[in-house]
Amino acid sequence: MQNDMALRVINLTIVGSGEPLLRLQKRLTCAATTLKLKLNLEIRKDHDVYAIPFEQTPAVFVDGKMAFSRLPRTEEIEDWLKLLAKSSSDTQ
């Protein structure tokens, strides 16, 4: 039996630059791999377009709304992705 979250694609936008952006991208990718999720990541370096101060980057957006900012631990990202995948499967 296949996991309900397996092969689910989640679209996210990451806003930021430099090493913090790369670290967040890696943490998101690791968490998604653990959960067997596929992420479609859009990387944006123009934080001013999103009306967020540079100090709040990197930030993750889902459907145009900020989900979180800065660098949470990979385990926290896993928990968040589980909730996001479940809520997106409930709406389908």
OpenMM code with the backbone's topology and positions (N, CA, C; nanometers):
from openmm import Vec3, app, unit

residues = "MET GLN ASN ASP MET ALA LEU ARG VAL ILE ASN LEU THR ILE VAL GLY SER GLY GLU PRO LEU LEU ARG LEU GLN LYS ARG LEU THR CYS ALA ALA THR THR LEU LYS LEU LYS LEU ASN LEU GLU ILE ARG LYS ASP HIS ASP VAL TYR ALA ILE PRO PHE GLU GLN THR PRO ALA VAL PHE VAL ASP GLY LYS MET ALA PHE SER ARG LEU PRO ARG THR GLU GLU ILE GLU ASP TRP LEU LYS LEU LEU ALA LYS SER SER SER ASP THR GLN".split()
positions = [
    Vec3(0.0841, -0.1176, 0.0000),
    Vec3(0.0000, 0.0000, 0.0000),
    Vec3(0.0883, 0.1234, 0.0000),
    Vec3(0.0541, 0.2200, -0.0817),
    Vec3(0.1360, 0.3383, -0.0985),
    Vec3(0.0970, 0.4463, 0.0016),
    Vec3(0.1950, 0.5174, 0.0531),
    Vec3(0.1733, 0.6281, 0.1451),
    Vec3(0.0892, 0.7352, 0.0760),
    Vec3(-0.0091, 0.7933, 0.1481),
    Vec3(-0.0960, 0.8957, 0.0910),
    Vec3(-0.0193, 1.0164, 0.0413),
    Vec3(0.0934, 1.0478, 0.1048),
    Vec3(0.1693, 1.1652, 0.0651),
    Vec3(0.2640, 1.1374, -0.0506),
    Vec3(0.2884, 1.0116, -0.0824),
    Vec3(0.3839, 0.9769, -0.1857),
    Vec3(0.3441, 1.0377, -0.3199),
    Vec3(0.4415, 1.0899, -0.3876),
    Vec3(0.4272, 1.1470, -0.5214),
    Vec3(0.3431, 1.2749, -0.5256),
    Vec3(0.3053, 1.3273, -0.4115),
    Vec3(0.2311, 1.4537, -0.4083),
    Vec3(0.3283, 1.5670, -0.4397),
    Vec3(0.2860, 1.6619, -0.5239),
    Vec3(0.3687, 1.7762, -0.5601),
    Vec3(0.3182, 1.8985, -0.4852),
    Vec3(0.4099, 1.9675, -0.4209),
    Vec3(0.3766, 2.0889, -0.3473),
    Vec3(0.4527, 2.2047, -0.4096),
    Vec3(0.3811, 2.3101, -0.4449),
    Vec3(0.4415, 2.4293, -0.5040),
    Vec3(0.4717, 2.5314, -0.3960),
    Vec3(0.5988, 2.5716, -0.3882),
    Vec3(0.6419, 2.6696, -0.2888),
    Vec3(0.7268, 2.7767, -0.3560),
    Vec3(0.7239, 2.8955, -0.3005),
    Vec3(0.8117, 3.0033, -0.3442),
    Vec3(0.9027, 3.0373, -0.2269),
    Vec3(1.0330, 3.0402, -0.2524),
    Vec3(1.1296, 3.0791, -0.1504),
    Vec3(1.1831, 3.2164, -0.1899),
    Vec3(1.1802, 3.3099, -0.0951),
    Vec3(1.2289, 3.4448, -0.1191),
    Vec3(1.3492, 3.4689, -0.0293),
    Vec3(1.4603, 3.5109, -0.0890),
    Vec3(1.5800, 3.5388, -0.0120),
    Vec3(1.7014, 3.5402, -0.1018),
    Vec3(1.8180, 3.5336, -0.0397),
    Vec3(1.9413, 3.5311, -0.1176),
    Vec3(2.0551, 3.4749, -0.0330),
    Vec3(2.1627, 3.4425, -0.0994),
    Vec3(2.2844, 3.3984, -0.0329),
    Vec3(2.2732, 3.2647, 0.0371),
    Vec3(2.3616, 3.2458, 0.1357),
    Vec3(2.3689, 3.1192, 0.2073),
    Vec3(2.2391, 3.0830, 0.2800),
    Vec3(2.1699, 3.1781, 0.3449),
    Vec3(2.0442, 3.1400, 0.4108),
    Vec3(1.9424, 3.0804, 0.3135),
    Vec3(1.9346, 3.1353, 0.1943),
    Vec3(1.8443, 3.0810, 0.0921),
    Vec3(1.8841, 2.9390, 0.0565),
    Vec3(2.0117, 2.9167, 0.0336),
    Vec3(2.0597, 2.7825, -0.0020),
    Vec3(2.0356, 2.6831, 0.1112),
    Vec3(2.0559, 2.7256, 0.2349),
    Vec3(2.0334, 2.6365, 0.3493),
    Vec3(1.8857, 2.5992, 0.3622),
    Vec3(1.7971, 2.6986, 0.3436),
    Vec3(1.6540, 2.6694, 0.3510),
    Vec3(1.6120, 2.5765, 0.2376),
    Vec3(1.6631, 2.6011, 0.1187),
    Vec3(1.6309, 2.5150, 0.0045),
    Vec3(1.6738, 2.3710, 0.0337),
    Vec3(1.7924, 2.3531, 0.0913),
    Vec3(1.8405, 2.2187, 0.1233),
    Vec3(1.7531, 2.1537, 0.2301),
    Vec3(1.7157, 2.2295, 0.3333),
    Vec3(1.6313, 2.1738, 0.4395),
    Vec3(1.4940, 2.1342, 0.3861),
    Vec3(1.4376, 2.2169, 0.2996),
    Vec3(1.3085, 2.1827, 0.2383),
    Vec3(1.3203, 2.0547, 0.1559),
    Vec3(1.4262, 2.0460, 0.0771),
    Vec3(1.4467, 1.9291, -0.0085),
    Vec3(1.4666, 1.8026, 0.0748),
    Vec3(1.5454, 1.8115, 0.1809),
    Vec3(1.5679, 1.6951, 0.2686),
    Vec3(1.4379, 1.6511, 0.3350),
    Vec3(1.3620, 1.7466, 0.3854),
    Vec3(1.2349, 1.7131, 0.4506),
    Vec3(1.1390, 1.6483, 0.3513),
    Vec3(1.1314, 1.7016, 0.2311),
    Vec3(1.0418, 1.6466, 0.1291),
    Vec3(1.0842, 1.5057, 0.0893),
    Vec3(1.2130, 1.4827, 0.0779),
    Vec3(1.2634, 1.3500, 0.0426),
    Vec3(1.2256, 1.2489, 0.1503),
    Vec3(1.2411, 1.2858, 0.2756),
    Vec3(1.2042, 1.1982, 0.3869),
    Vec3(1.0565, 1.1605, 0.3800),
    Vec3(0.9721, 1.2576, 0.3424),
    Vec3(0.8274, 1.2355, 0.3375),
    Vec3(0.7784, 1.1839, 0.2022),
    Vec3(0.8708, 1.1635, 0.1091),
    Vec3(0.8367, 1.1185, -0.0263),
    Vec3(0.7428, 1.2171, -0.0964),
    Vec3(0.7746, 1.3457, -0.0788),
    Vec3(0.7008, 1.4518, -0.1461),
    Vec3(0.7893, 1.5109, -0.2549),
    Vec3(0.7272, 1.5655, -0.3558),
    Vec3(0.8012, 1.6353, -0.4606),
    Vec3(0.7699, 1.7831, -0.4459),
    Vec3(0.8756, 1.8632, -0.4364),
    Vec3(0.8572, 2.0067, -0.4255),
    Vec3(0.8860, 2.0738, -0.5587),
    Vec3(0.8020, 2.1658, -0.5954),
    Vec3(0.8262, 2.2531, -0.7089),
    Vec3(0.8620, 2.3881, -0.6476),
    Vec3(0.9929, 2.4193, -0.6445),
    Vec3(1.0399, 2.5394, -0.5772),
    Vec3(1.0655, 2.6507, -0.6772),
    Vec3(1.0045, 2.7647, -0.6520),
    Vec3(1.0339, 2.8850, -0.7287),
    Vec3(1.1226, 2.9708, -0.6392),
    Vec3(1.2399, 3.0065, -0.6864),
    Vec3(1.3353, 3.0857, -0.6094),
    Vec3(1.3244, 3.2313, -0.6552),
    Vec3(1.2991, 3.3200, -0.5589),
    Vec3(1.2889, 3.4635, -0.5891),
    Vec3(1.3889, 3.5381, -0.5020),
    Vec3(1.4665, 3.6241, -0.5625),
    Vec3(1.5651, 3.7015, -0.4868),
    Vec3(1.5212, 3.8463, -0.4679),
    Vec3(1.4033, 3.8803, -0.5161),
    Vec3(1.3519, 4.0170, -0.5090),
    Vec3(1.2545, 4.0317, -0.3924),
    Vec3(1.3076, 4.0273, -0.2691),
    Vec3(1.2245, 4.0282, -0.1488),
    Vec3(1.1376, 4.1528, -0.1391),
    Vec3(1.1829, 4.2648, -0.1977),
    Vec3(1.1047, 4.3882, -0.1898),
    Vec3(0.9714, 4.3779, -0.2636),
    Vec3(0.9643, 4.2935, -0.3657),
    Vec3(0.8384, 4.2726, -0.4383),
    Vec3(0.7341, 4.2088, -0.3464),
    Vec3(0.7798, 4.1296, -0.2511),
    Vec3(0.6894, 4.0623, -0.1577),
    Vec3(0.6622, 4.1456, -0.0322),
    Vec3(0.7160, 4.2656, -0.0295),
    Vec3(0.6950, 4.3591, 0.0814),
    Vec3(0.7375, 4.3006, 0.2162),
    Vec3(0.8502, 4.2294, 0.2148),
    Vec3(0.9045, 4.1786, 0.3407),
    Vec3(1.0451, 4.2354, 0.3579),
    Vec3(1.0811, 4.2727, 0.4801),
    Vec3(1.2163, 4.3236, 0.5037),
    Vec3(1.3203, 4.2139, 0.4844),
    Vec3(1.4379, 4.2550, 0.4443),
    Vec3(1.5462, 4.1604, 0.4213),
    Vec3(1.5717, 4.0737, 0.5450),
    Vec3(1.5552, 4.1302, 0.6640),
    Vec3(1.5802, 4.0576, 0.7881),
    Vec3(1.4870, 3.9377, 0.8059),
    Vec3(1.3735, 3.9373, 0.7372),
    Vec3(1.2780, 3.8259, 0.7489),
    Vec3(1.3009, 3.7194, 0.6415),
    Vec3(1.4070, 3.7331, 0.5650),
    Vec3(1.4364, 3.6330, 0.4634),
    Vec3(1.5383, 3.5353, 0.5204),
    Vec3(1.5428, 3.4143, 0.4702),
    Vec3(1.4569, 3.3610, 0.3653),
    Vec3(1.3159, 3.3363, 0.4178),
    Vec3(1.2230, 3.3401, 0.3264),
    Vec3(1.0833, 3.3170, 0.3609),
    Vec3(1.0222, 3.2199, 0.2607),
    Vec3(0.9242, 3.1430, 0.3073),
    Vec3(0.8549, 3.0474, 0.2211),
    Vec3(0.7105, 3.0929, 0.2047),
    Vec3(0.6664, 3.0959, 0.0797),
    Vec3(0.5299, 3.1350, 0.0478),
    Vec3(0.4556, 3.0184, -0.0160),
    Vec3(0.3285, 3.0062, 0.0218),
    Vec3(0.2390, 2.9071, -0.0374),
    Vec3(0.1180, 2.9841, -0.0875),
    Vec3(0.0895, 2.9719, -0.2154),
    Vec3(-0.0244, 3.0424, -0.2756),
    Vec3(-0.0212, 3.1920, -0.2466),
    Vec3(0.0973, 3.2513, -0.2522),
    Vec3(0.1112, 3.3953, -0.2335),
    Vec3(0.1092, 3.4433, -0.0899),
    Vec3(0.0986, 3.3521, 0.0069),
    Vec3(0.0956, 3.3903, 0.1486),
    Vec3(0.2192, 3.3351, 0.2188),
    Vec3(0.2797, 3.4182, 0.3050),
    Vec3(0.3988, 3.3729, 0.3753),
    Vec3(0.3617, 3.2633, 0.4750),
    Vec3(0.4300, 3.1501, 0.4634),
    Vec3(0.4078, 3.0381, 0.5547),
    Vec3(0.5013, 3.0483, 0.6752),
    Vec3(0.6281, 3.0813, 0.6490),
    Vec3(0.7234, 3.1044, 0.7570),
    Vec3(0.8448, 3.1763, 0.7022),
    Vec3(0.9229, 3.2311, 0.7946),
    Vec3(1.0450, 3.2995, 0.7546),
    Vec3(1.1608, 3.2533, 0.8432),
    Vec3(1.2774, 3.2856, 0.7977),
    Vec3(1.4040, 3.2487, 0.8612),
    Vec3(1.4344, 3.1009, 0.8400),
    Vec3(1.5136, 3.0401, 0.9284),
    Vec3(1.5621, 2.9034, 0.9060),
    Vec3(1.5171, 2.8067, 1.0155),
    Vec3(1.3982, 2.7492, 1.0010),
    Vec3(1.3569, 2.6478, 1.0990),
    Vec3(1.4382, 2.5199, 1.0802),
    Vec3(1.4385, 2.4376, 1.1828),
    Vec3(1.5066, 2.3077, 1.1751),
    Vec3(1.4367, 2.2197, 1.0725),
    Vec3(1.5091, 2.1239, 1.0170),
    Vec3(1.4540, 2.0325, 0.9165),
    Vec3(1.3343, 1.9558, 0.9727),
    Vec3(1.3400, 1.9158, 1.1000),
    Vec3(1.2291, 1.8420, 1.1618),
    Vec3(1.1024, 1.9275, 1.1679),
    Vec3(1.1186, 2.0573, 1.1941),
    Vec3(1.0040, 2.1478, 1.1957),
    Vec3(0.9439, 2.1612, 1.0551),
    Vec3(1.0312, 2.1654, 0.9559),
    Vec3(0.9848, 2.1736, 0.8175),
    Vec3(0.9092, 2.0468, 0.7806),
    Vec3(0.9586, 1.9301, 0.8252),
    Vec3(0.8891, 1.8039, 0.7991),
    Vec3(0.7477, 1.8071, 0.8561),
    Vec3(0.7352, 1.8516, 0.9807),
    Vec3(0.6028, 1.8599, 1.0431),
    Vec3(0.5117, 1.9529, 0.9638),
    Vec3(0.5641, 2.0665, 0.9208),
    Vec3(0.4864, 2.1630, 0.8438),
    Vec3(0.4443, 2.1039, 0.7085),
    Vec3(0.5381, 2.0350, 0.6417),
    Vec3(0.5053, 1.9748, 0.5123),
    Vec3(0.3989, 1.8659, 0.5260),
    Vec3(0.4044, 1.7887, 0.6346),
    Vec3(0.3009, 1.6869, 0.6584),
    Vec3(0.1636, 1.7521, 0.6658),
    Vec3(0.1536, 1.8605, 0.7426),
    Vec3(0.0258, 1.9314, 0.7546),
    Vec3(-0.0172, 1.9904, 0.6203),
    Vec3(0.0769, 2.0471, 0.5483),
    Vec3(0.0462, 2.1071, 0.4184),
    Vec3(-0.0013, 2.0011, 0.3195),
    Vec3(0.0661, 1.8863, 0.3164),
    Vec3(0.0268, 1.7783, 0.2243),
    Vec3(-0.1099, 1.7235, 0.2617),
    Vec3(-0.1354, 1.7113, 0.3904),
    Vec3(-0.2663, 1.6607, 0.4347),
    Vec3(-0.3771, 1.7593, 0.3995),
    Vec3(-0.3545, 1.8874, 0.4254),
    Vec3(-0.4583, 1.9854, 0.3947),
    Vec3(-0.4824, 1.9975, 0.2450),
    Vec3(-0.3793, 1.9821, 0.1640),
    Vec3(-0.4003, 1.9890, 0.0193),
    Vec3(-0.4712, 1.8644, -0.0323),
    Vec3(-0.4521, 1.7487, 0.0339),
    Vec3(-0.5236, 1.6279, -0.0098),
    Vec3(-0.6685, 1.6327, 0.0350),
    Vec3(-0.6969, 1.7041, 0.1459),
    Vec3(-0.8344, 1.7171, 0.1935),
    Vec3(-0.9182, 1.8050, 0.1017),
    Vec3(-0.8506, 1.8995, 0.0328),
    Vec3(-0.9239, 1.9917, -0.0555),
    Vec3(-0.9383, 1.9382, -0.1966),
    Vec3(-0.8757, 1.8243, -0.2252),
    Vec3(-0.8848, 1.7688, -0.3618),
    Vec3(-1.0006, 1.6730, -0.3745),
] * unit.nanometer
topology = app.Topology()
chain = topology.addChain("A")
for resn in residues:
    res = topology.addResidue(resn, chain)
    for name in ("N", "CA", "C"):
        topology.addAtom(name, app.Element.getBySymbol(name[0]), res)
